[in-house]
């Protein structure tokens, strides 16, 4: 592996990591919204004003969640989240670096 390709690989992995972390922060804000909506419903309190516009979407996601999806996804564990759910797709090629079109 040449040094330029290893630099590109490191840069791509860094971008991917930062992207996953940004998704995680978005998910954590969604989890906070759902948690505050659940607490308001349990106490019988009025729905917070910042959640009124998103009430329908949040209610649907709360009803569809189970114990695993309720906690959210961590970027560290992301590689193995779908393990065993479906068979992996395999691409066999003679090229060292196949194009995105080939993949």
ZINORUR-V219748 format. One line per field, one symbol per residue. phi: phi as a letter, one per 30 degrees, with the letter a starting at -180 (. if undefined). burial: I if it has 16 or more other ideal C-beta (glycine too) atoms within 10 Angstrom, else O. A space follows every 10 residues. Layout:
phi = ???
burial = ???
This chain:
phi = .ddddddddd dddddddddd dddddddddd dddddddddd dddidddedd cddceddddd dddddcdddd djccdddddc dcdidaddcc bcbcddbddd ddd
burial = OOOOOOOOOO OOOOOOOOOO OOOOOOOOOO OOIIOOIOOO OOOOOOOOOO OOOOOOOIOO IOOOOOOOOO OOOOIOOOOO OOOOOOOOOO OOOOOOOOOO OOO
